Amino acid sequence: MSARILVVEDEEKLRRVIELQLRGSGFDVEAAGSAEEGLRRADNAGLILTDLRLPGIDGLELLNRLRAQNSNVPVIVMTAFGSIETAVQAMKAGAVDFLPKPFSLDHLMAVVTRALEVSKLRDENRQLRQELDHRYQFDNIVGRSPAMREIFATIERVAPTRATVLLAGESGVGKDLIARAIHHHSPRRDKPFVKINCTALPENLMESELFGYEKGAFTGANTTKPGKFEQADTGTVFLDEIGDVPASIQVKLLRILQEREFERLGSNKTRHIDVRVLAATNVDLRAALEQGTFREDLYYRLNVMPMNIPPLRERKEDIPYLAESFVRRLSKDLGTQAQSIAEDGIARLMEYHWPGNVRELENVLERSLVLASGPVLHAADIHLDTAPRAPREPVAGGSFNLPEGMTLDSYEQAIIREALNKAGGNKSQAARLLGLTRNALRYRLTQMGIEA
């Protein structure tokens, strides 16, 4: 379909000549004798050809008003040879080209054709940018860094399949959001997405929660209850913190991955299930393999498609985009006075090391928005977590010494016992105090001869 061209020219004879020439070349043409009339007819135009000298408002003002209305329609200005300076002003105001009068019809057609080609390229470029923005933003995940672009590209590749994905990365990098993005871009998007936080489930309840139980399977089991995997049938299961799953459950997970089958607690009936498994960990599972706390066969079943999500400190170029996204959303949700963030505020965020990653960035911005006194977040409004961290004892140059009469093993055991005492015997809490996974602590307790 040919572009619709609006001709704004007060000289009727010239207006008619231009109109006939353009119509003869296959264009849909509409004519106006003044800028005011041209503004009323500009909505559906694909190109505007206007004289600069017009009765009432002139062509330059017409151009300014179009731009004030955020109109992207290309404009060619026509001007007498002695008014080239005015034409230059029009070009600065956004005109795509100009025609000095008098001009030949061939020159007219050449300028019009060139302007339409440039307009088409700009439209294509704008569409490509929109597609890129869509490609580099899945749901609520924001990122422009090369690392995140690679993550998004991987999501596009793995989402349509049923391949098991293992997401690795520090706490707070967004593993949950990426798992949800994989599910929502998959053929299972309309099926259940069930998240299982392996750390939050007590070990003695984990089997019944994951696989369900029959009535009478244990004291208090007054009814039959399906487990998380049954709830996710035909959908996706997301196993968060997979490194904390005890060995007895690891065997059953391996069977789910290999055979797609399981039994409820207290039942001998084998049930078949169709689920896609996504898993996440913030610990090094290879180290857990060496310690014997994680099954090697389960690791390789989970590690079909590994995705490593880098910490925020390694992709700081994403911080401005994340910050602006968080501020827009949080200011609306919180109803705060501050609605945007200034460049000095972004600079302050860029200087911080973000040990808590994207989650910490969101929390800092939420706190800063609540406390801000103006409409814009400045550097002084950014309230970072500056609490001092426990210093680490240096070990270089022989500056670290074991307590007198203790070996390294006995010293480690003493530290573990102290952590258990502080945690009141709660092994999960003790593991967090020590910076270990629950399985790693269980392995060390077994070595110490203490029941895990």
C-alpha positions as CSV (number, residue, x, y, z in Angstrom):
1,M,0.0,0.0,0.0
2,S,1.4,3.4,-1.0
3,A,2.1,6.0,1.6
4,R,-0.5,8.8,2.2
5,I,1.1,12.2,1.5
6,L,-0.3,15.4,2.8
7,V,0.6,18.5,0.8
8,V,0.4,21.9,2.7
9,E,0.8,24.7,0.2
10,D,-1.2,28.0,0.0
11,E,-0.4,28.6,-3.7
12,E,-3.2,26.7,-5.3
13,K,-1.6,26.2,-8.7
14,L,1.6,24.7,-7.3
15,R,-0.4,22.6,-4.8
16,R,-2.4,21.2,-7.7
17,V,0.8,20.4,-9.8
18,I,2.4,18.6,-6.8
19,E,-0.8,16.7,-6.1
20,L,-1.1,15.5,-9.7
21,Q,2.5,14.4,-9.9
22,L,2.3,12.4,-6.7
23,R,-1.0,10.8,-7.6
24,G,0.4,9.9,-11.0
25,S,3.2,8.1,-9.2
26,G,0.7,6.0,-7.3
27,F,0.5,7.9,-4.0
28,D,-2.6,8.7,-2.0
29,V,-2.6,12.5,-1.7
30,E,-4.5,14.9,0.4
31,A,-4.0,18.7,0.1
32,A,-4.4,21.6,2.5
33,G,-4.1,25.4,1.9
34,S,-3.0,26.3,5.5
35,A,-1.0,24.9,8.4
36,E,-4.1,24.9,10.6
37,E,-6.0,22.8,8.0
38,G,-2.9,20.6,7.7
39,L,-2.8,19.9,11.4
40,R,-6.3,18.7,11.3
41,R,-5.5,16.2,8.5
42,A,-2.1,15.1,9.7
43,D,-3.2,12.1,11.8
44,N,-3.1,9.4,9.0
45,A,-0.3,10.9,6.9
46,G,2.8,8.9,6.1
47,L,4.6,12.0,4.8
48,I,4.0,15.7,5.0
49,L,5.2,18.1,2.3
50,T,4.8,21.7,3.5
51,D,5.7,25.2,2.5
52,L,7.5,27.3,5.1
53,R,5.7,30.5,4.2
54,L,2.0,30.0,4.9
55,P,-0.9,32.3,6.0
56,G,-1.5,32.2,9.7
57,I,1.0,29.9,11.4
58,D,4.0,29.1,9.2
59,G,5.5,25.8,8.2
60,L,8.1,25.9,11.0
61,E,5.4,26.3,13.7
62,L,3.5,23.4,12.0
63,L,6.6,21.3,12.4
64,N,7.0,22.3,16.1
65,R,3.4,21.5,16.8
66,L,3.7,18.1,15.2
67,R,6.7,17.3,17.3
68,A,4.9,18.5,20.5
69,Q,2.2,15.9,19.7
70,N,4.9,13.2,19.5
71,S,4.2,12.7,15.9
72,N,6.8,10.6,14.0
73,V,5.5,11.5,10.5
74,P,8.4,12.7,8.3
75,V,8.2,16.3,7.1
76,I,9.7,17.8,3.9
77,V,9.8,21.6,3.9
78,M,9.6,23.7,0.7
79,T,11.2,27.2,0.7
80,A,12.2,30.0,-1.6
81,F,15.9,30.0,-2.6
82,G,16.5,33.1,-0.5
83,S,15.2,31.4,2.7
84,I,17.8,28.6,3.0
85,E,18.6,29.7,6.6
86,T,15.0,29.1,7.5
87,A,15.1,25.7,6.0
88,V,18.2,24.9,8.1
89,Q,16.1,25.8,11.2
90,A,13.4,23.5,10.0
91,M,15.9,20.7,9.7
92,K,17.1,21.3,13.2
93,A,13.5,21.2,14.3
94,G,13.1,17.7,12.8
95,A,12.4,18.0,9.1
96,V,13.9,15.2,7.1
97,D,14.7,17.2,4.0
98,F,13.9,20.4,2.1
99,L,13.1,21.5,-1.4
100,P,14.3,24.9,-2.6
101,K,11.9,26.6,-4.9
102,P,11.7,26.5,-7.8
103,F,12.2,22.7,-8.2
104,S,11.7,20.2,-11.0
105,L,9.2,17.4,-10.7
106,D,12.1,14.9,-10.9
107,H,13.8,16.6,-8.0
108,L,10.4,16.5,-6.1
109,M,10.1,12.7,-6.6
110,A,13.7,12.1,-5.7
111,V,13.3,13.9,-2.3
112,V,10.0,12.2,-1.6
113,T,11.3,8.8,-2.4
114,R,14.4,9.3,-0.2
115,A,12.3,10.6,2.7
116,L,10.0,7.6,2.6
117,E,12.9,5.2,2.5
118,V,14.5,6.9,5.5
119,S,11.1,6.8,7.3
120,K,10.8,3.1,6.5
121,L,14.3,2.4,7.9
122,R,13.5,4.3,11.1
123,D,10.3,2.4,11.6
124,E,12.1,-0.9,11.1
125,N,14.8,0.2,13.5
126,R,12.2,1.2,16.1
127,Q,10.5,-2.2,15.7
128,L,13.8,-3.9,16.2
129,R,14.5,-2.0,19.4
130,Q,11.1,-3.0,20.7
131,E,11.8,-6.6,19.8
132,L,15.2,-6.4,21.5
133,D,13.6,-4.9,24.6
134,H,11.1,-7.7,24.7
135,R,13.8,-10.3,24.1
136,Y,16.0,-8.9,26.9
137,Q,13.2,-8.7,29.4
138,F,11.3,-11.8,30.4
139,D,8.5,-11.2,32.8
140,N,10.1,-9.2,35.6
141,I,13.7,-10.0,34.7
142,V,15.7,-7.0,33.6
143,G,19.1,-7.1,32.1
144,R,21.2,-5.6,29.2
145,S,24.6,-6.9,30.1
146,P,26.2,-9.6,27.8
147,A,25.8,-12.1,30.6
148,M,22.1,-11.5,31.0
149,R,21.6,-11.5,27.2
150,E,23.1,-14.9,27.1
151,I,20.8,-16.0,29.9
152,F,17.8,-14.7,28.0
153,A,19.0,-16.5,24.8
154,T,19.3,-19.7,26.8
155,I,15.8,-19.4,28.2
156,E,14.5,-19.1,24.6
157,R,16.4,-22.2,23.6
158,V,15.5,-24.4,26.6
159,A,11.9,-23.3,27.4
160,P,10.2,-25.1,24.5
161,T,11.9,-28.4,25.5
162,R,11.3,-30.6,28.6
163,A,15.0,-30.7,29.4
164,T,15.9,-30.5,33.1
165,V,17.6,-27.2,34.0
166,L,20.0,-26.6,36.9
167,L,20.2,-22.9,37.9
168,A,23.3,-22.0,39.9
169,G,24.1,-18.7,41.5
170,E,24.3,-16.8,44.7
171,S,21.3,-16.0,46.8
172,G,19.3,-13.1,45.4
173,V,20.4,-13.2,41.8
174,G,16.9,-14.1,40.5
175,K,16.9,-17.9,40.1
176,D,13.2,-18.1,41.0
177,L,12.3,-15.5,38.3
178,I,14.3,-17.3,35.7
179,A,12.7,-20.7,36.6
180,R,9.3,-19.0,36.2
181,A,10.3,-17.5,32.9
182,I,11.3,-20.9,31.6
183,H,8.0,-22.3,32.6
184,H,5.9,-19.4,31.2
185,H,7.7,-19.6,27.8
186,S,7.2,-23.3,27.6
187,P,4.3,-25.5,26.2
188,R,3.4,-26.1,29.9
189,R,2.7,-22.4,30.6
190,D,-1.0,-23.1,31.3
191,K,-0.2,-26.0,33.6
192,P,0.8,-25.9,37.2
193,F,4.1,-24.4,38.4
194,V,5.0,-25.7,41.8
195,K,7.9,-24.3,43.8
196,I,9.4,-26.4,46.5
197,N,11.9,-24.8,48.9
198,C,14.0,-27.7,50.0
199,T,15.5,-25.7,52.9
200,A,12.1,-24.8,54.4
201,L,10.9,-28.4,54.6
202,P,11.9,-30.3,57.8
203,E,13.7,-33.5,56.9
204,N,11.1,-35.8,58.6
205,L,8.3,-34.2,56.6
206,M,10.0,-33.9,53.3
207,E,9.0,-37.2,51.8
208,S,5.3,-36.8,52.6
209,E,5.3,-33.2,51.3
210,L,7.0,-34.2,48.0
211,F,5.3,-37.5,47.3
212,G,2.2,-37.4,49.4
213,Y,0.8,-40.1,51.8
214,E,-2.0,-42.5,52.2
215,K,-4.5,-42.4,55.1
216,G,-3.0,-44.2,58.1
217,A,0.6,-43.9,56.8
218,F,1.7,-42.3,60.1
219,T,0.1,-40.9,63.3
220,G,-2.1,-38.0,62.3
221,A,-2.5,-39.1,58.7
222,N,-6.3,-39.0,58.8
223,T,-6.8,-38.5,55.1
224,T,-5.0,-39.3,51.9
225,K,-3.0,-36.3,50.6
226,P,-1.2,-36.0,47.2
227,G,2.3,-34.5,47.3
228,K,3.8,-31.6,45.5
229,F,4.8,-33.7,42.5
230,E,1.3,-34.9,41.9
231,Q,0.0,-31.3,42.2
232,A,2.4,-30.4,39.4
233,D,1.4,-33.2,37.1
234,T,1.7,-32.1,33.4
235,G,3.4,-28.9,34.6
236,T,6.7,-27.9,36.2
237,V,8.3,-28.5,39.5
238,F,10.9,-26.0,40.7
239,L,13.3,-27.5,43.4
240,D,14.9,-24.5,45.1
241,E,18.1,-25.1,47.2
242,I,18.4,-28.7,45.9
243,G,21.7,-29.0,47.7
244,D,19.8,-29.3,51.0
245,V,17.9,-32.5,50.1
246,P,18.9,-35.4,52.3
247,A,20.3,-38.6,50.8
248,S,17.1,-40.6,51.4
249,I,15.1,-38.2,49.3
250,Q,17.8,-37.9,46.7
251,V,17.1,-41.5,45.7
252,K,13.4,-40.9,45.2
253,L,14.1,-37.7,43.1
254,L,16.5,-39.7,40.9
255,R,13.6,-42.2,40.3
256,I,11.3,-39.3,39.3
257,L,13.8,-38.0,36.9
258,Q,14.7,-41.4,35.4
259,E,11.4,-43.3,35.5
260,R,8.8,-40.6,36.0
261,E,7.3,-42.7,38.8
262,F,7.0,-42.8,42.6
263,E,4.9,-44.2,45.5
264,R,3.1,-42.2,48.1
265,L,4.2,-42.7,51.7
266,G,2.4,-45.8,53.1
267,S,1.4,-47.1,49.6
268,N,2.8,-49.8,47.3
269,K,1.0,-48.5,44.3
270,T,3.4,-47.0,41.7
271,R,2.2,-43.8,40.2
272,H,3.4,-42.3,36.9
273,I,3.7,-38.6,36.5
274,D,4.6,-36.1,33.7
275,V,6.5,-33.2,35.2
276,R,9.4,-31.1,34.1
277,V,12.0,-30.5,36.8
278,L,13.9,-27.3,37.3
279,A,16.4,-27.0,40.1
280,A,18.4,-24.3,41.8
281,T,21.3,-24.1,44.1
282,N,23.5,-21.4,45.7
283,V,26.2,-23.9,46.7
284,D,28.8,-25.8,44.7
285,L,27.3,-29.2,44.1
286,R,30.6,-30.5,42.8
287,A,32.1,-29.8,46.3
288,A,29.1,-31.7,47.8
289,L,29.9,-34.6,45.4
290,E,33.4,-34.7,46.8
291,Q,32.1,-34.6,50.4
292,G,29.7,-37.4,49.6
293,T,26.7,-35.4,50.6
294,F,25.1,-35.3,47.1
295,R,24.6,-38.3,44.8
296,E,26.7,-38.2,41.6
297,D,23.9,-39.9,39.5
298,L,21.4,-37.3,40.7
299,Y,23.8,-34.5,39.9
300,Y,24.2,-35.6,36.3
301,R,20.4,-36.1,35.9
302,L,19.8,-32.5,37.1
303,N,22.8,-31.0,35.3
304,V,21.4,-31.6,31.8
305,M,21.2,-27.9,31.0
306,P,23.3,-25.9,33.5
307,M,22.7,-22.1,33.7
308,N,25.0,-20.0,35.8
309,I,23.5,-16.7,36.9
310,P,26.3,-14.2,37.6
311,P,26.2,-12.0,40.8
312,L,25.2,-8.4,40.4
313,R,28.7,-7.1,41.1
314,E,29.9,-8.9,37.9
315,R,27.2,-7.2,35.7
316,K,27.0,-3.7,37.1
317,E,25.9,-2.3,33.7
318,D,22.4,-3.8,34.6
319,I,22.1,-1.7,37.7
320,P,20.7,1.5,36.0
321,Y,18.0,-0.5,34.2
322,L,17.1,-2.6,37.3
323,A,17.0,0.6,39.5
324,E,14.7,2.4,37.1
325,S,12.4,-0.6,36.8
326,F,12.3,-1.1,40.6
327,V,11.6,2.6,41.3
328,R,8.8,2.8,38.7
329,R,7.1,-0.3,40.2
330,L,7.8,0.4,43.9
331,S,6.9,4.0,43.9
332,K,3.5,3.1,42.4
333,D,2.9,0.2,44.9
334,L,4.1,2.2,47.9
335,G,2.5,5.5,46.8
336,T,5.7,7.4,47.6
337,Q,6.5,11.0,46.8
338,A,9.7,10.0,44.9
339,Q,8.9,8.7,41.4
340,S,12.3,8.5,39.7
341,I,16.0,8.3,40.4
342,A,18.7,10.8,39.4
343,E,22.0,10.1,37.8
344,D,23.9,10.7,41.1
345,G,21.6,8.2,42.7
346,I,22.5,5.6,40.0
347,A,26.2,6.5,40.5
348,R,26.0,5.7,44.2
349,L,24.3,2.4,43.5
350,M,27.1,1.5,40.9
351,E,29.8,2.1,43.6
352,Y,28.3,-0.5,46.0
353,H,29.4,-4.2,45.9
354,W,25.9,-5.8,46.4
355,P,26.6,-8.9,48.5
356,G,22.8,-9.6,48.5
357,N,22.6,-9.1,44.7
358,V,19.3,-8.1,43.0
359,R,17.2,-8.8,46.1
360,E,19.3,-6.4,48.1
361,L,19.1,-3.7,45.4
362,E,15.3,-3.9,45.5
363,N,15.2,-3.7,49.3
364,V,17.6,-0.7,49.3
365,L,15.4,1.1,46.8
366,E,12.2,0.3,48.6
367,R,13.7,1.7,51.9
368,S,15.1,4.8,50.0
369,L,11.8,5.6,48.4
370,V,9.9,5.4,51.7
371,L,12.4,7.8,53.4
372,A,12.9,10.2,50.5
373,S,11.6,13.7,51.0
374,G,11.6,14.8,47.3
375,P,10.2,13.7,44.0
376,V,13.5,12.3,42.8
377,L,16.0,9.9,44.5
378,H,19.4,11.5,44.8
379,A,22.6,10.0,46.1
380,A,21.9,11.4,49.6
381,D,18.5,9.5,49.6
382,I,20.1,6.1,48.9
383,H,20.3,4.2,52.2
384,L,22.7,1.3,51.8
385,D,23.3,-1.4,54.3
386,T,26.6,-0.3,55.9
387,A,26.5,-2.6,58.9
388,P,30.0,-3.8,59.7
389,R,30.7,-7.4,58.8
390,A,32.7,-9.8,61.0
391,P,36.4,-9.4,60.1
392,R,38.1,-12.5,58.8
393,E,41.3,-13.5,60.5
394,P,44.3,-13.2,58.1
395,V,46.2,-16.4,57.4
396,A,49.1,-15.2,55.3
397,G,52.6,-15.1,56.7
398,G,51.8,-17.3,59.7
399,S,49.6,-14.8,61.4
400,F,46.9,-17.4,62.2
401,N,47.6,-19.8,65.0
402,L,45.5,-22.7,66.3
403,P,44.6,-22.6,70.0
404,E,47.3,-24.3,72.0
405,G,46.9,-28.1,72.2
406,M,44.4,-28.3,69.4
407,T,44.6,-29.9,66.0
408,L,42.8,-28.5,62.9
409,D,40.2,-31.4,63.2
410,S,39.6,-30.8,66.9
411,Y,39.3,-27.0,66.3
412,E,36.8,-27.5,63.5
413,Q,34.8,-29.9,65.8
414,A,34.8,-27.3,68.5
415,I,33.5,-24.6,66.2
416,I,30.7,-27.0,65.0
417,R,29.7,-27.8,68.6
418,E,29.6,-24.1,69.5
419,A,27.4,-23.4,66.5
420,L,25.0,-26.2,67.5
421,N,24.9,-24.8,71.1
422,K,24.1,-21.3,69.8
423,A,21.4,-22.8,67.5
424,G,19.9,-24.8,70.4
425,G,20.5,-28.0,68.6
426,N,18.8,-26.9,65.4
427,K,21.0,-28.2,62.6
428,S,19.6,-26.1,59.9
429,Q,20.3,-22.9,61.9
430,A,23.7,-24.2,62.9
431,A,24.5,-24.8,59.2
432,R,23.6,-21.2,58.4
433,L,25.8,-19.9,61.2
434,L,28.7,-21.9,59.8
435,G,28.0,-21.0,56.1
436,L,27.4,-24.6,55.3
437,T,24.5,-26.5,53.7
438,R,22.5,-28.8,55.9
439,N,23.9,-31.8,54.1
440,A,27.5,-30.6,54.5
441,L,26.9,-30.2,58.3
442,R,25.3,-33.6,58.5
443,Y,28.4,-35.1,56.7
444,R,30.7,-33.5,59.2
445,L,28.6,-34.6,62.2
446,T,28.7,-38.2,60.9
447,Q,32.5,-38.0,60.7
448,M,32.5,-36.7,64.3
449,G,30.4,-39.7,65.4
450,I,27.4,-37.5,66.2
451,E,24.0,-38.7,65.0
452,A,22.8,-36.4,62.2
